[in-house]
Amino acid sequence: MNMSSSALIIGASRGIGLGIVKQLSGRGWQVAATSRGTSPKDSPASVKWLTADINDQVQRQALKDQLSGHQFDLIFINAGVYGPAHQEVTQASDHDIFSLFMTNTFSPVRCASELLPLLKPQTGVLALMTSQLASLNENSSATYPLYAASKAALNMLTRGLLSETQLKNHTLLSVHPGWVQTDMGGKNATLTIEESTDGITKQVMAWSGKGGHHFIDYSGNILKW
Ligand SMILES: NC(=O)c1ccc[n+]([C@@H]2O[C@H](COP(=O)([O-])OP(=O)(O)OC[C@H]3O[C@@H](n4cnc5c(N)ncnc54)[C@H](OP(=O)(O)O)[C@@H]3O)[C@@H](O)[C@H]2O)c1
């Protein structure tokens, strides 16, 4: 990966997604990114913004059609939600649960699978944003259980993409960004968006060409599933 590298970031209107867009643009990458509405005011001028709600199959297909012919070095599915604030499975409505799992689990994997033909063979990296909370080892007390379960299921369905990514020697990453100061992470989080996304960007570049499926954090630690 070099100055002429290109990336597609899905769910980049704010927070960590926008941070990754800024990091890559700052390193000279050509970046395409998606939001559900208008493009962010503080986006680097060179970024190509497209519209997509990952839960909308028609919008995902339109996105794929618009990007036809592109070959990206990196496709990063970042979009995610926290779910109901109480995080209680017994209190959550069916709609809450459906919405959480569609956004955090099923739609990211559908999106990744549909966009995979746009990833460069050999050196291409497909990354999906997960959380350390998804790990039974790292989160043995099931903190934030609904959110954590949605990301644990995401990790398993991401593993389901491995056979397809191996056909072109892509590298598949499940990435934990750290605890980050965003709308989701809150003000008490330990990392700034810049610290997390600088690390994530370096990791993506370091893992290119390695192949396989890896659960890593922003600083390169390998996490237990
Ligand atoms: N912050 C943390 O400490 C932390 C820790 C571990 C993992 N993560 C994960 O990191 C990712 C980014 O989190 P964040 O902290 O940056 O959260 P955030 O500030 O709340 O941003 C979430 C992003 O996801 C987008 N999004 C949500 N639903 C979407 C949908 N249906 N279609 C397309 N885009 C959608 C949002 O777009 P809109 O602006 O349109 O809502 C926004 O751009 C998430 O997957 C999150 O689970 C975060």
The ligand as an ORCA input file, in Angstrom:
! r2SCAN-3c Opt
* xyz 0 1
  N     -16.444      4.437     20.323
  C     -15.995      3.314     20.881
  O     -15.416      3.336     21.996
  C     -16.130      2.005     20.164
  C     -15.579      0.864     20.792
  C     -15.660     -0.377     20.142
  C     -16.260     -0.451     18.890
  N     -16.803      0.680     18.311
  C     -17.410      0.513     16.973
  O     -16.796      1.441     16.092
  C     -17.729      1.817     15.049
  C     -17.839      3.327     15.007
  O     -18.270      3.779     16.295
  P     -18.264      5.303     16.737
  O     -17.825      5.321     18.145
  O     -17.570      6.148     15.728
  O     -19.829      5.592     16.716
  P     -20.675      6.885     16.284
  O     -19.916      8.111     16.550
  O     -22.015      6.672     16.916
  O     -20.783      6.710     14.674
  C     -21.465      5.604     14.140
  C     -21.402      5.698     12.634
  O     -22.145      4.582     12.083
  C     -23.063      5.112     11.149
  N     -24.271      4.270     11.030
  C     -25.095      3.834     12.004
  N     -26.098      3.121     11.491
  C     -25.913      3.095     10.142
  C     -26.607      2.530      9.056
  N     -27.746      1.824      9.218
  N     -26.120      2.699      7.805
  C     -24.989      3.403      7.606
  N     -24.286      3.993      8.586
  C     -24.739      3.833      9.854
  C     -23.420      6.483     11.694
  O     -24.064      7.253     10.693
  P     -25.165      8.420     11.072
  O     -24.359      9.661     11.346
  O     -26.003      8.506      9.850
  O     -25.923      7.941     12.277
  C     -22.039      6.975     12.089
  O     -21.315      7.417     10.966
  C     -19.049      1.108     15.400
  O     -19.140     -0.094     14.672
  C     -18.886      0.817     16.894
  O     -19.702     -0.267     17.302
  C     -16.756      1.887     18.916
*
